[in-house]
Amino acid sequence: MVKITLELLRKRSEHNDSILDTLEEIALHQYMIRKIELIGDVCRNLQILLLQNNKIRRIENLSTLKKLKYLNLAINRVAKLENLASLESLEKLDLTANYIHNYLDFATLGHLSRLTELYVVGNPLTTYPYWREYLITVLPHLEKLDGHEITRTDRILASSIYNEHLAEITATSFREYDTPHWDEDSDNSDYEDRDANIKVKRAAEETASAEYRNRNILPEERHRPPRTVDPSTGLVRQYNELGFTFQFEEDASKREICCKIMVPIHMQTNLLEIDVDPFSILLISKESKKQMQIAWPYEIFADSVVCRRITSTGALKIYVRVVDPSVLQEGIWASSSKQPTNQTPVVIASNKDVRKLEPVVHTQDVSDSDIEGSIPSDLPELEGV
């Protein structure tokens, strides 16, 4: 364990002739520091404070640093965002790889007009629904979040989602994370920390290795998300928690049918899990865990699926070949509602009886500049998925 002392601060400020009251930048990373202290008393002109890769549990004793522009607390043990509201000059805050669950606390930083860059990747808060929309909305001056630029469209969409789900957001139950309370004076403390760090690195390596292996296994070996089927009728149960509109397009000449799902243009493709079987489409948001299940109007071949994301509109197009091409008709027909109903005739999943799904609303051909080109790298052709 290392404590922040005057000796340490002077040693780390040799570039400023070890003068602390005029010091503007100091790096105290990788010192096994457990507590922030003394800095706010003797370095009041500090503009850059680097405290990453330590063992800090609380953000404290920084309220006097009125000129601080950049604070780096990445890879520590911070479990709660607190005591930063007085840092009126703060422009960049890095909290990467900490233990923060409650993202509602970030509202306390909303008045910091100079805060334009924030990093929270690697915190448990990113596992809760609507965290990104919340941060973008309550931090109106933010320009970058986790390195990604926040566009005007991002902010409009985030505000819309925030207002729509505000009651759900404020009612979120956040789990409190208790970091281990090792004896600070014990020699075993640092040993346990090194052991924990090794475990974290191994877990990261295993996760990366598992993702790599999953890309190379055969489609039939992949875990398939379960389908929801009404046991009384054997029909695929349709539902739309994601709220995306969709339509089907038939092309008799190509013996194929296309399901066009209007995914918001701001949503990243890698945040969607897509699964297609001969009777239905299942779309899952990895971020919110919400799902959308649609029945195919005809039985299809699940071993020849092609997915394309249209960059100009955000639409997701899923192309498949039908088992019986004679049932196809040229044209477009669509669902007028975001919520499919079980009253709509769908394919019976228990056998191969094929029924025509009657169009809810007939629409004319829409020219939406579908520049399909080649399949984007983040959504390759899905064969047998």
C-alpha positions in Angstrom: 0.0 0.0 0.0 1.2 3.5 -0.9 -0.2 6.7 0.8 -0.2 10.0 -0.9 2.4 12.1 1.0 4.2 15.4 0.4 7.3 13.4 -0.4 5.5 11.4 -3.1 3.9 14.5 -4.6 7.2 16.4 -4.8 8.9 13.3 -6.3 6.2 13.2 -9.0 6.4 16.9 -9.7 10.1 17.2 -10.6 9.1 18.6 -14.0 7.8 21.6 -12.1 10.9 21.8 -9.9 8.9 20.0 -7.1 6.8 23.1 -6.5 3.3 22.0 -5.6 1.3 25.2 -5.4 1.9 25.9 -9.1 1.7 22.3 -10.3 -0.7 21.8 -13.2 -0.2 18.1 -14.0 0.7 15.0 -12.0 0.7 11.3 -12.7 0.2 8.9 -9.8 -0.8 5.8 -11.7 0.2 2.3 -10.6 1.2 3.2 -7.1 -1.4 0.9 -5.3 -3.0 4.0 -3.8 -6.1 3.3 -1.8 -7.2 6.7 -0.8 -7.2 10.2 -2.4 -5.8 12.6 0.1 -3.6 15.7 0.4 -3.8 16.6 -3.3 -6.7 19.0 -2.9 -4.9 20.8 -0.1 -1.5 21.4 -1.7 -2.1 21.2 -5.5 -4.9 23.6 -6.0 -3.9 24.7 -9.5 -3.9 21.2 -10.8 -5.4 20.8 -14.3 -4.6 17.1 -15.0 -4.7 14.4 -12.4 -3.8 10.8 -13.5 -4.8 8.2 -10.9 -5.5 5.2 -13.1 -4.6 1.6 -12.1 -4.7 2.0 -8.4 -6.9 0.6 -5.6 -9.1 3.7 -4.9 -12.5 2.9 -3.5 -14.0 6.4 -3.1 -13.9 9.7 -5.0 -13.1 12.2 -2.3 -11.0 15.2 -1.2 -11.0 16.8 -4.7 -13.6 19.6 -4.2 -11.0 22.4 -4.0 -9.5 21.6 -7.5 -11.5 24.3 -9.3 -9.1 24.3 -12.3 -9.0 20.5 -12.8 -9.8 19.7 -16.5 -8.9 16.0 -16.8 -9.4 13.3 -14.1 -8.4 9.7 -14.8 -9.6 7.1 -12.4 -9.7 4.2 -14.7 -9.0 0.7 -13.4 -9.8 1.3 -9.7 -12.4 0.1 -7.3 -14.8 3.0 -7.3 -18.4 1.8 -6.7 -20.2 5.1 -6.5 -20.0 8.4 -8.4 -19.8 11.2 -5.9 -18.0 14.4 -4.9 -17.3 15.7 -8.4 -20.1 18.3 -8.7 -17.8 21.1 -7.6 -15.2 20.5 -10.3 -16.4 23.4 -12.5 -13.6 23.2 -15.0 -13.8 19.5 -15.6 -13.7 18.6 -19.3 -12.8 14.9 -19.4 -13.6 12.2 -16.9 -12.3 8.6 -17.3 -13.9 6.0 -15.1 -13.1 2.9 -17.2 -13.2 -0.5 -15.5 -14.6 0.4 -12.1 -17.6 -1.0 -10.2 -20.2 1.7 -10.7 -23.8 0.4 -10.9 -26.0 3.4 -10.4 -25.9 5.6 -13.5 -28.5 7.9 -12.0 -25.8 9.6 -9.9 -24.4 11.1 -13.1 -27.2 13.6 -13.0 -25.1 15.5 -10.4 -22.7 16.4 -13.2 -25.3 17.9 -15.5 -24.4 21.5 -14.6 -20.7 21.0 -15.6 -20.9 22.9 -18.8 -17.3 22.1 -19.8 -17.6 18.3 -19.4 -17.5 17.0 -23.0 -15.9 13.6 -22.7 -16.8 10.7 -20.5 -15.6 7.1 -20.3 -17.6 4.4 -18.3 -16.9 1.3 -20.4 -16.2 -1.7 -18.2 -18.6 -0.6 -15.4 -21.6 -2.7 -14.4 -23.8 0.3 -15.2 -23.6 -0.6 -18.9 -25.6 -3.8 -18.2 -28.7 -1.9 -17.2 -31.3 -0.7 -19.7 -31.2 2.8 -21.1 -27.9 3.8 -19.4 -26.6 5.4 -22.6 -29.7 7.3 -23.3 -29.8 8.5 -19.7 -26.2 9.8 -19.7 -26.6 11.6 -23.1 -29.8 13.3 -21.8 -28.7 14.4 -18.3 -25.2 15.5 -19.5 -26.3 18.0 -22.2 -22.8 19.2 -23.0 -21.3 15.8 -23.6 -19.7 15.3 -27.0 -18.1 11.9 -26.6 -19.2 8.9 -24.7 -16.7 6.0 -24.5 -14.8 7.4 -27.4 -17.9 7.6 -29.7 -19.0 11.0 -30.9 -22.5 12.0 -29.9 -24.4 13.4 -32.9 -27.4 15.6 -32.9 -29.5 12.6 -34.0 -28.1 10.5 -31.1 -29.2 13.2 -28.7 -32.7 13.5 -30.2 -33.2 9.8 -30.1 -31.8 9.5 -26.6 -34.1 12.2 -25.3 -37.1 10.5 -26.8 -36.2 7.1 -25.3 -35.4 8.8 -21.9 -38.8 10.6 -21.8 -40.7 7.4 -22.9 -39.0 5.2 -20.2 -38.4 7.8 -17.5 -40.6 6.0 -14.9 -38.8 2.7 -15.6 -35.4 4.3 -15.4 -36.1 6.0 -12.1 -37.5 2.8 -10.7 -34.4 0.7 -11.6 -33.1 -1.3 -8.8 -29.3 -1.1 -8.8 -27.2 -3.7 -7.1 -24.7 -2.4 -4.6 -21.3 -3.7 -5.2 -19.2 -4.4 -2.1 -15.5 -4.4 -2.8 -13.4 -6.7 -0.6 -12.4 -5.1 2.7 -8.9 -6.3 3.1 -6.8 -5.1 6.0 -4.9 -2.1 4.5 -1.8 -2.9 6.7 -1.8 -6.6 5.8 0.9 -8.0 3.5 -1.7 -10.3 2.2 -3.7 -7.4 0.8 -1.4 -6.8 -2.1 -1.0 -10.5 -2.7 -4.8 -10.9 -2.9 -5.0 -7.9 -5.3 -2.4 -9.4 -7.6 -4.3 -12.7 -7.5 -7.5 -10.9 -8.3 -5.9 -9.0 -11.2 -4.6 -12.3 -12.7 -8.2 -13.7 -12.5 -9.6 -10.7 -14.3 -7.0 -11.0 -17.1 -7.7 -14.7 -17.4 -11.4 -14.1 -17.6 -10.9 -11.5 -20.3 -8.7 -13.9 -22.3 -11.3 -16.7 -21.9 -14.1 -14.4 -23.0 -12.2 -13.3 -26.1 -11.2 -16.9 -26.9 -14.9 -18.0 -26.5 -16.0 -15.3 -28.9 -13.4 -16.4 -31.4 -14.4 -20.0 -31.1 -18.0 -19.1 -31.6 -17.3 -17.5 -34.9 -15.7 -20.7 -36.2 -18.1 -23.4 -35.0 -20.7 -24.9 -37.4 -24.1 -23.2 -37.3 -25.8 -26.3 -35.9 -23.4 -26.2 -32.9 -24.4 -22.7 -31.9 -26.8 -22.2 -29.0 -30.2 -21.2 -30.5 -32.4 -18.9 -28.5 -35.7 -20.6 -27.6 -38.8 -19.8 -29.6 -42.2 -19.0 -28.0 -45.0 -21.2 -29.3 -48.6 -21.3 -28.2 -49.0 -24.9 -26.9 -52.7 -24.9 -27.5 -52.5 -24.0 -31.2 -48.9 -24.8 -32.2 -48.6 -21.3 -33.6 -45.5 -19.2 -33.4 -46.4 -16.5 -30.8 -45.7 -13.1 -32.3 -44.6 -10.2 -30.1 -42.7 -6.9 -30.5 -41.0 -5.6 -27.3 -38.5 -3.6 -29.4 -41.3 -1.6 -31.1 -39.7 -1.8 -34.6 -42.0 -1.6 -37.6 -41.5 -4.2 -40.3 -42.8 -5.3 -43.7 -42.4 -8.3 -46.1 -41.3 -8.0 -49.7 -41.9 -10.9 -52.1 -39.9 -11.5 -55.3 -41.3 -14.5 -57.3 -38.6 -14.3 -59.9 -35.9 -14.9 -57.3 -38.1 -17.3 -55.3 -37.3 -15.3 -52.2 -39.0 -13.2 -49.6 -37.5 -10.3 -47.6 -38.4 -9.1 -44.2 -37.5 -5.5 -43.7 -37.2 -4.3 -40.1 -36.9 -0.6 -39.4 -34.1 -0.6 -36.9 -33.2 2.9 -35.6 -30.2 4.2 -37.6 -28.3 5.0 -34.4 -28.4 1.4 -33.1 -25.2 -0.5 -33.7 -25.6 -3.8 -35.6 -23.4 -5.6 -33.1 -25.9 -4.9 -30.4 -28.5 -7.1 -32.2 -28.7 -10.9 -32.1 -30.5 -12.3 -35.1 -31.8 -15.9 -35.3 -33.8 -17.3 -38.2 -35.5 -20.7 -38.4 -37.8 -22.1 -41.0 -40.9 -20.6 -39.4 -39.9 -17.4 -37.6 -37.4 -14.5 -37.0 -36.1 -13.7 -33.5 -34.4 -10.4 -32.9 -32.8 -9.7 -29.5 -31.3 -6.5 -28.2 -28.1 -7.4 -26.3 -28.3 -4.0 -24.5 -32.0 -4.0 -23.3 -32.6 -7.8 -23.6 -35.9 -7.0 -25.3 -37.1 -9.3 -28.1 -39.1 -9.3 -31.3 -40.5 -12.5 -32.8 -42.1 -12.5 -36.2 -43.6 -15.5 -38.1 -42.6 -16.1 -41.7 -45.7 -16.0 -44.0 -44.3 -19.2 -45.7 -41.9 -21.9 -44.7 -38.4 -21.0 -45.7 -35.0 -22.6 -46.1 -33.0 -21.6 -43.0 -29.7 -22.6 -44.6 -29.6 -19.8 -47.1 -30.2 -16.6 -45.1 -28.6 -13.3 -46.1 -28.8 -10.2 -43.8 -28.0 -6.7 -44.9 -28.1 -3.4 -42.9 -28.9 -0.4 -45.0 -26.6 2.4 -43.8 -28.7 5.2 -45.2 -31.8 4.3 -43.3 -30.7 1.8 -40.6 -33.2 -0.8 -42.0 -32.3 -4.5 -41.5 -33.2 -6.7 -44.5 -33.4 -10.5 -44.1 -33.5 -12.4 -47.4 -34.6 -16.0 -47.5 -35.7 -18.6 -50.1 -39.2 -20.2 -49.7 -39.8 -23.9 -49.8 -42.8 -23.6 -52.2 -42.1 -20.7 -54.7 -45.6 -21.0 -56.2 -47.1 -19.2 -53.2 -45.1 -16.1 -53.9 -46.6 -12.9 -55.3 -44.8 -9.7 -56.5 -45.2 -6.7 -54.2 -44.8 -5.3 -50.7 -47.2 -5.8 -47.8 -46.6 -4.8 -44.3 -47.7 -4.6 -40.7 -49.2 -1.3 -39.9 -48.7 -1.8 -36.2 -45.6 -2.1 -34.2 -47.2 -4.9 -32.2 -47.9 -8.1 -34.1 -50.9 -10.0 -32.8 -51.5 -13.7 -32.3 -54.8 -13.4 -34.3 -52.8 -13.0 -37.5 -52.5 -16.3 -39.3 -49.0 -17.6 -39.0 -47.0 -20.7 -39.9 -47.8 -23.7 -37.8 -44.6 -24.7 -36.1 -45.6 -28.2 -35.2 -45.8 -29.4 -38.8 -45.1 -28.2 -42.4 -48.5 -26.8 -43.1 -48.0 -23.5 -44.8 -50.5 -20.7 -44.5 -50.6 -17.3 -46.2 -50.2 -14.4 -43.7 -52.8 -11.9 -44.9 -51.4 -8.4 -45.3 -52.6 -5.9 -42.8 -51.8 -2.9 -44.9 -51.0 -2.9 -48.6 -48.3 -0.4 -49.4 -46.7 0.9 -52.5 -43.1 0.4 -53.4 -41.0 2.8 -51.3 -37.9 4.4 -52.7 -35.7 4.7 -49.7 -32.3 4.7 -51.4 -31.5 1.1 -50.4 -27.9 1.1 -51.3 -27.2 -2.5 -50.4 -23.8 -3.0 -52.1 -21.8 -5.7 -50.2 -22.8 -7.1 -46.9 -21.2 -4.9 -44.1 -18.4 -6.4 -42.1 -20.4 -6.1 -38.8 -23.2 -8.2 -40.1 -22.0 -11.0 -42.4 -24.1 -13.4 -44.3 -25.8 -15.7 -41.8 -26.0 -19.3 -43.1 -28.1 -21.7 -41.1 -28.5 -19.2 -38.3 
